[in-house]
Amino acid sequence: MSRWLHDELRIGEEVEIEAPNGTFIFSGKEANSVVLIGGGVGITPMMSAARYLTETGWSGKVHLILGFRAPRDFIFREELAELEALNANLSITVAMSRPGGEPGHGTVGHIDAALLASAVPDIASQRAHICGPPPMMDAVKAALVGLGVPEIQIKTEAFGTIKRDPTAKGTASTAVLGRVLFQASDTTAPVPVGATILDAADEAGVFIDNACRSGTCGSCRVKLVSGSVRMAVEDSLTEADKAEGYILACQAQIGSDVTVEA
């Protein structure tokens, strides 16, 4: 989106925007302390949380753990120094995989289990938010689980490509596993191997609201009337959503015929 805005948008043009959505938030009500872990530009949502918690005088401990390749990639450095001076409950740990011999840039290497345990000794009792490239998030999540953090206390938001079921063969396949009936539209469409219900809706001309297409924003939430699906990512669904039969169309892959309210 950022690249498109810079390359395509011209002075005087207007765009319609929606309010932020999804469940990747921390307002201070969800836990008494929090670990915010950002890789590269994944620092962005962590900065929003750090600013808010500092400005509101939240009394909980905020552990901000950041990973960058090199010093030139360390964005928000000056603002972080200001926030740290304002908030005695904010601790910042920085890891750089390629510091280039420059001093004063924190730990050399990646965010791993050893760094997490050192930065947050009681990490097993913490709530953690992770944002960054998918491989980085997968590695950090595995490290957190290995350190005893319950998966339900780990929230993620990805910068990168859409995450698919690793057993899928890809959307180019002509093999069809089943069909989806879009109940409200009275339309039936095939769902090829590797495709999602949202892919099938796009092909059939059925509108399902969507935005991120990676399972994090929740815009494509739709109720499953019959059948079953598998989803690689379902972080934006609450337990109540799941109990009521809601799925994420951008993530839902089928094994047989299904019906959805769309």
C-alpha positions as a Markdown table, in Angstrom:
| # | Residue | x | y | z |
|---|---|---|---|---|
| 1 | Met | 0.0 | 0.0 | 0.0 |
| 2 | Ser | 2.7 | 2.5 | 0.9 |
| 3 | Arg | 4.5 | 1.9 | -2.4 |
| 4 | Trp | 1.3 | 2.3 | -4.3 |
| 5 | Leu | 0.4 | 5.6 | -2.6 |
| 6 | His | 3.8 | 7.0 | -3.5 |
| 7 | Asp | 3.8 | 5.7 | -7.1 |
| 8 | Glu | 0.2 | 6.1 | -8.2 |
| 9 | Leu | -1.6 | 8.7 | -6.1 |
| 10 | Arg | -1.5 | 12.3 | -7.4 |
| 11 | Ile | -2.1 | 15.7 | -5.7 |
| 12 | Gly | -5.9 | 16.4 | -5.6 |
| 13 | Glu | -7.0 | 12.8 | -5.8 |
| 14 | Glu | -9.2 | 11.4 | -3.1 |
| 15 | Val | -9.3 | 7.9 | -1.6 |
| 16 | Glu | -11.9 | 6.3 | 0.7 |
| 17 | Ile | -10.5 | 4.7 | 3.9 |
| 18 | Glu | -11.9 | 2.6 | 6.6 |
| 19 | Ala | -11.2 | 2.6 | 10.3 |
| 20 | Pro | -8.5 | 0.2 | 11.5 |
| 21 | Asn | -9.8 | -3.3 | 12.2 |
| 22 | Gly | -8.7 | -6.7 | 13.3 |
| 23 | Thr | -7.7 | -7.9 | 16.8 |
| 24 | Phe | -4.0 | -7.0 | 16.9 |
| 25 | Ile | -4.4 | -4.4 | 19.6 |
| 26 | Phe | -3.2 | -3.8 | 23.1 |
| 27 | Ser | -5.0 | -1.1 | 25.1 |
| 28 | Gly | -3.7 | -2.0 | 28.6 |
| 29 | Lys | -6.9 | -3.9 | 29.5 |
| 30 | Glu | -5.8 | -7.2 | 28.1 |
| 31 | Ala | -3.0 | -7.9 | 30.6 |
| 32 | Asn | -1.0 | -6.3 | 33.4 |
| 33 | Ser | 2.2 | -6.2 | 31.2 |
| 34 | Val | 3.1 | -6.9 | 27.6 |
| 35 | Val | 6.0 | -7.9 | 25.4 |
| 36 | Leu | 6.0 | -6.1 | 22.0 |
| 37 | Ile | 8.3 | -7.7 | 19.4 |
| 38 | Gly | 8.9 | -6.1 | 16.0 |
| 39 | Gly | 11.1 | -7.1 | 13.1 |
| 40 | Gly | 12.1 | -4.3 | 10.7 |
| 41 | Val | 9.0 | -2.3 | 9.6 |
| 42 | Gly | 7.1 | -4.5 | 12.0 |
| 43 | Ile | 8.0 | -1.9 | 14.6 |
| 44 | Thr | 5.2 | 0.3 | 13.3 |
| 45 | Pro | 2.2 | -1.2 | 15.3 |
| 46 | Met | 4.5 | -1.6 | 18.3 |
| 47 | Met | 5.2 | 2.2 | 18.2 |
| 48 | Ser | 1.5 | 2.9 | 18.2 |
| 49 | Ala | 1.1 | 0.8 | 21.4 |
| 50 | Ala | 4.2 | 2.2 | 23.1 |
| 51 | Arg | 3.0 | 5.8 | 22.4 |
| 52 | Tyr | -0.5 | 5.1 | 23.6 |
| 53 | Leu | 0.6 | 3.3 | 26.8 |
| 54 | Thr | 3.1 | 6.1 | 27.5 |
| 55 | Glu | 0.6 | 8.9 | 26.8 |
| 56 | Thr | -2.1 | 7.4 | 29.0 |
| 57 | Gly | 0.3 | 6.7 | 31.9 |
| 58 | Trp | -0.4 | 3.0 | 31.9 |
| 59 | Ser | 1.2 | 1.4 | 35.0 |
| 60 | Gly | 2.1 | -1.9 | 33.5 |
| 61 | Lys | 5.6 | -3.0 | 32.3 |
| 62 | Val | 6.2 | -2.7 | 28.5 |
| 63 | His | 9.0 | -4.8 | 27.1 |
| 64 | Leu | 9.7 | -3.6 | 23.5 |
| 65 | Ile | 12.0 | -6.0 | 21.6 |
| 66 | Leu | 13.2 | -5.0 | 18.2 |
| 67 | Gly | 15.2 | -6.6 | 15.4 |
| 68 | Phe | 16.8 | -4.9 | 12.5 |
| 69 | Arg | 19.4 | -5.9 | 9.9 |
| 70 | Ala | 21.6 | -2.8 | 10.2 |
| 71 | Pro | 21.8 | 0.6 | 12.0 |
| 72 | Arg | 20.3 | 2.3 | 8.9 |
| 73 | Asp | 17.2 | 0.2 | 9.3 |
| 74 | Phe | 16.6 | 1.3 | 12.9 |
| 75 | Ile | 13.6 | 3.6 | 12.4 |
| 76 | Phe | 12.0 | 5.7 | 15.2 |
| 77 | Arg | 15.3 | 5.7 | 17.1 |
| 78 | Glu | 15.0 | 9.3 | 18.3 |
| 79 | Glu | 11.3 | 8.9 | 19.3 |
| 80 | Leu | 12.1 | 5.7 | 21.2 |
| 81 | Ala | 14.7 | 7.5 | 23.2 |
| 82 | Glu | 12.1 | 10.2 | 24.1 |
| 83 | Leu | 9.5 | 7.6 | 25.1 |
| 84 | Glu | 12.0 | 5.7 | 27.2 |
| 85 | Ala | 12.9 | 8.9 | 29.0 |
| 86 | Leu | 9.2 | 9.6 | 29.6 |
| 87 | Asn | 8.1 | 6.1 | 30.6 |
| 88 | Ala | 10.0 | 4.4 | 33.5 |
| 89 | Asn | 8.0 | 1.2 | 32.7 |
| 90 | Leu | 9.3 | 1.0 | 29.1 |
| 91 | Ser | 12.3 | -1.2 | 28.5 |
| 92 | Ile | 13.8 | -1.5 | 25.0 |
| 93 | Thr | 16.0 | -4.3 | 23.7 |
| 94 | Val | 17.4 | -4.1 | 20.2 |
| 95 | Ala | 19.1 | -6.8 | 18.1 |
| 96 | Met | 20.9 | -6.3 | 14.8 |
| 97 | Ser | 21.9 | -9.1 | 12.5 |
| 98 | Arg | 24.4 | -6.9 | 10.6 |
| 99 | Pro | 25.6 | -4.1 | 12.9 |
| 100 | Gly | 28.6 | -3.5 | 10.7 |
| 101 | Gly | 31.0 | -2.9 | 13.6 |
| 102 | Glu | 29.2 | 0.2 | 14.8 |
| 103 | Pro | 29.0 | 0.3 | 18.6 |
| 104 | Gly | 26.0 | 1.0 | 20.7 |
| 105 | His | 23.4 | -0.9 | 18.7 |
| 106 | Gly | 22.4 | -3.6 | 21.2 |
| 107 | Thr | 22.7 | -7.3 | 20.8 |
| 108 | Val | 24.3 | -8.8 | 17.6 |
| 109 | Gly | 22.2 | -11.4 | 16.0 |
| 110 | His | 18.5 | -12.2 | 15.7 |
| 111 | Ile | 15.6 | -12.3 | 18.2 |
| 112 | Asp | 15.9 | -15.8 | 19.6 |
| 113 | Ala | 15.0 | -17.7 | 22.8 |
| 114 | Ala | 18.1 | -16.6 | 24.6 |
| 115 | Leu | 17.5 | -12.9 | 23.9 |
| 116 | Leu | 13.9 | -13.2 | 24.9 |
| 117 | Ala | 14.6 | -14.9 | 28.2 |
| 118 | Ser | 17.3 | -12.4 | 29.0 |
| 119 | Ala | 15.2 | -9.4 | 28.2 |
| 120 | Val | 12.1 | -10.7 | 30.0 |
| 121 | Pro | 13.0 | -13.2 | 32.7 |
| 122 | Asp | 9.3 | -13.9 | 33.5 |
| 123 | Ile | 8.3 | -14.2 | 29.9 |
| 124 | Ala | 6.3 | -17.4 | 30.4 |
| 125 | Ser | 3.7 | -15.3 | 32.2 |
| 126 | Gln | 3.6 | -12.6 | 29.6 |
| 127 | Arg | 1.3 | -11.6 | 26.7 |
| 128 | Ala | 3.3 | -11.2 | 23.5 |
| 129 | His | 2.6 | -9.3 | 20.3 |
| 130 | Ile | 4.7 | -10.1 | 17.2 |
| 131 | Cys | 4.9 | -8.2 | 13.9 |
| 132 | Gly | 7.3 | -8.7 | 11.1 |
| 133 | Pro | 8.1 | -10.9 | 8.1 |
| 134 | Pro | 6.4 | -14.3 | 8.3 |
| 135 | Pro | 9.7 | -16.3 | 8.7 |
| 136 | Met | 10.7 | -14.0 | 11.6 |
| 137 | Met | 7.3 | -14.3 | 13.3 |
| 138 | Asp | 7.3 | -18.1 | 13.0 |
| 139 | Ala | 10.7 | -18.3 | 14.6 |
| 140 | Val | 9.9 | -15.9 | 17.4 |
| 141 | Lys | 6.6 | -17.6 | 18.1 |
| 142 | Ala | 8.3 | -21.0 | 18.3 |
| 143 | Ala | 10.8 | -19.5 | 20.7 |
| 144 | Leu | 8.1 | -18.1 | 22.9 |
| 145 | Val | 6.2 | -21.4 | 23.0 |
| 146 | Gly | 9.5 | -23.1 | 23.9 |
| 147 | Leu | 9.9 | -20.7 | 26.8 |
| 148 | Gly | 6.5 | -21.6 | 28.1 |
| 149 | Val | 4.3 | -18.8 | 26.7 |
| 150 | Pro | 0.8 | -20.2 | 26.0 |
| 151 | Glu | -0.1 | -19.8 | 22.3 |
| 152 | Ile | -3.4 | -18.1 | 23.3 |
| 153 | Gln | -1.2 | -15.3 | 24.7 |
| 154 | Ile | 0.7 | -14.8 | 21.5 |
| 155 | Lys | -0.8 | -12.4 | 18.9 |
| 156 | Thr | 0.7 | -11.9 | 15.4 |
| 157 | Glu | 0.4 | -9.6 | 12.5 |
| 158 | Ala | 2.4 | -10.2 | 9.3 |
| 159 | Phe | 4.2 | -7.9 | 6.9 |
| 160 | Gly | 4.7 | -10.1 | 3.8 |
| 161 | Thr | 2.9 | -12.5 | 1.5 |
| 162 | Ile | -0.4 | -14.2 | 2.2 |
| 163 | Lys | 0.0 | -17.3 | 4.3 |
| 164 | Arg | -1.4 | -20.5 | 2.9 |
| 165 | Asp | -1.8 | -24.0 | 4.1 |
| 166 | Pro | 1.6 | -25.6 | 3.6 |
| 167 | Thr | 0.0 | -28.8 | 2.2 |
| 168 | Ala | -1.7 | -26.9 | -0.6 |
| 169 | Lys | -0.4 | -27.3 | -4.1 |
| 170 | Gly | -1.0 | -23.7 | -5.2 |
| 171 | Thr | -3.9 | -21.8 | -6.8 |
| 172 | Ala | -2.9 | -22.7 | -10.3 |
| 173 | Ser | -4.2 | -26.2 | -9.9 |
| 174 | Thr | -7.2 | -27.3 | -12.0 |
| 175 | Ala | -8.1 | -30.1 | -9.6 |
| 176 | Val | -11.3 | -29.3 | -7.6 |
| 177 | Leu | -11.8 | -30.5 | -4.1 |
| 178 | Gly | -15.4 | -29.3 | -3.8 |
| 179 | Arg | -17.8 | -26.5 | -4.5 |
| 180 | Val | -19.0 | -23.6 | -2.4 |
| 181 | Leu | -22.6 | -22.4 | -2.4 |
| 182 | Phe | -22.8 | -18.7 | -1.7 |
| 183 | Gln | -26.3 | -18.8 | -0.1 |
| 184 | Ala | -27.3 | -15.1 | -0.2 |
| 185 | Ser | -26.0 | -14.8 | -3.8 |
| 186 | Asp | -27.6 | -18.1 | -4.9 |
| 187 | Thr | -24.3 | -18.9 | -6.7 |
| 188 | Thr | -22.2 | -22.1 | -6.7 |
| 189 | Ala | -18.5 | -22.1 | -7.6 |
| 190 | Pro | -15.7 | -24.6 | -7.7 |
| 191 | Val | -12.8 | -24.3 | -5.3 |
| 192 | Pro | -9.6 | -25.6 | -6.8 |
| 193 | Val | -6.8 | -27.2 | -4.8 |
| 194 | Gly | -4.9 | -24.4 | -3.0 |
| 195 | Ala | -7.6 | -21.8 | -3.5 |
| 196 | Thr | -9.7 | -20.2 | -0.7 |
| 197 | Ile | -13.3 | -19.4 | -0.5 |
| 198 | Leu | -12.5 | -15.8 | -1.2 |
| 199 | Asp | -10.6 | -16.8 | -4.3 |
| 200 | Ala | -13.7 | -18.7 | -5.5 |
| 201 | Ala | -15.9 | -15.7 | -4.7 |
| 202 | Asp | -13.7 | -13.5 | -6.7 |
| 203 | Glu | -13.9 | -15.8 | -9.7 |
| 204 | Ala | -17.6 | -16.2 | -9.4 |
| 205 | Gly | -18.3 | -12.5 | -9.0 |
| 206 | Val | -19.6 | -12.8 | -5.5 |
| 207 | Phe | -18.6 | -9.9 | -3.3 |
| 208 | Ile | -17.1 | -10.6 | 0.1 |
| 209 | Asp | -15.6 | -7.7 | 1.9 |
| 210 | Asn | -11.8 | -8.0 | 2.3 |
| 211 | Ala | -8.7 | -6.1 | 2.9 |
| 212 | Cys | -5.5 | -7.8 | 4.1 |
| 213 | Arg | -6.1 | -11.2 | 2.6 |
| 214 | Ser | -3.7 | -12.6 | 5.1 |
| 215 | Gly | -6.1 | -13.5 | 8.0 |
| 216 | Thr | -5.4 | -10.6 | 10.3 |
| 217 | Cys | -7.9 | -7.9 | 9.6 |
| 218 | Gly | -11.1 | -9.9 | 9.8 |
| 219 | Ser | -12.9 | -8.0 | 7.0 |
| 220 | Cys | -13.8 | -11.2 | 5.2 |
| 221 | Arg | -15.5 | -12.9 | 8.1 |
| 222 | Val | -18.4 | -14.9 | 6.9 |
| 223 | Lys | -20.6 | -17.6 | 8.5 |
| 224 | Leu | -20.1 | -21.2 | 7.5 |
| 225 | Val | -23.6 | -22.8 | 7.1 |
| 226 | Ser | -22.5 | -26.3 | 6.3 |
| 227 | Gly | -19.3 | -28.3 | 5.6 |
| 228 | Ser | -15.9 | -27.8 | 7.1 |
| 229 | Val | -12.8 | -25.7 | 6.3 |
| 230 | Arg | -9.2 | -25.5 | 7.4 |
| 231 | Met | -7.5 | -22.1 | 7.9 |
| 232 | Ala | -3.7 | -21.4 | 8.2 |
| 233 | Val | -4.4 | -18.2 | 10.1 |
| 234 | Glu | -7.5 | -17.3 | 12.2 |
| 235 | Asp | -6.1 | -14.7 | 14.6 |
| 236 | Ser | -8.8 | -12.2 | 13.9 |
| 237 | Leu | -11.6 | -14.5 | 14.9 |
| 238 | Thr | -12.7 | -14.4 | 18.5 |
| 239 | Glu | -13.7 | -17.5 | 20.4 |
| 240 | Ala | -17.3 | -16.3 | 20.2 |
| 241 | Asp | -16.9 | -15.9 | 16.4 |
| 242 | Lys | -15.7 | -19.5 | 16.1 |
| 243 | Ala | -18.5 | -20.8 | 18.3 |
| 244 | Glu | -21.1 | -19.1 | 16.0 |
| 245 | Gly | -19.5 | -20.7 | 12.9 |
| 246 | Tyr | -17.7 | -17.7 | 11.4 |
| 247 | Ile | -14.7 | -18.3 | 9.2 |
| 248 | Leu | -12.2 | -16.1 | 7.3 |
| 249 | Ala | -12.9 | -16.4 | 3.6 |
| 250 | Cys | -9.4 | -15.4 | 2.7 |
| 251 | Gln | -8.0 | -18.4 | 4.6 |
| 252 | Ala | -10.7 | -21.0 | 4.3 |
| 253 | Gln | -9.8 | -24.0 | 2.2 |
| 254 | Ile | -12.2 | -26.9 | 1.7 |
| 255 | Gly | -12.1 | -30.6 | 1.4 |
| 256 | Ser | -15.6 | -31.1 | 0.3 |
| 257 | Asp | -18.7 | -29.1 | -0.6 |
| 258 | Val | -19.6 | -26.2 | 1.8 |
| 259 | Thr | -22.2 | -23.5 | 2.1 |
| 260 | Val | -21.5 | -19.9 | 3.4 |
| 261 | Glu | -23.7 | -16.9 | 4.0 |
| 262 | Ala | -22.5 | -14.6 | 1.2 |
